[in-house]
């Protein structure tokens, strides 16, 4: 191909050179050239053209084949990429669902543990309150049994009972406040985890 191009260009250059060196016809824009030389050059140029045209057609066909192969390769690559993307989305969705299920199970376990702990604290507080009341009642009965200090015993017993009830109520209030805070904290943590996981699952599903 390179050799043919050089030959054709060389012939064209020779024709141009012949025109440049041709004698001008006075008072006109025409020139006089050697008919035989110009005819020879034109014959050479005509002889080289078919081979160059055939070579150009071959190059064009090769280019078309390359473009077609590139198109098929691009389509195959696109299909493979789309399939990989669908697979990745499905895997991400499965992972998100598993994560949500695990978070829900852990949250339920945390809530159950908090409830059990709260119930245990309430039961312990009730037991302590009952013990304190029983002790106060026993001490009051012991004081009342003494006839010489009945009045004082009754006053002290009443005071002890009232003080015991107040302590029980305060202790019960603290226990209930602590339990309420624990349950609210557990509920808040669970809600935040579930919201984050739902947002992650929604984001993956929208892809």
PyMOL commands that set and color helices and strands:
alter all, ss='L'
color gray80, all
select helices_A, chain A and resi 2-21+35-145+147-206
alter helices_A, ss='H'
color red, helices_A
select strands_A, chain A and resi 23-24+31-32
alter strands_A, ss='S'
color yellow, strands_A
deselect
rebuild
show_as cartoon
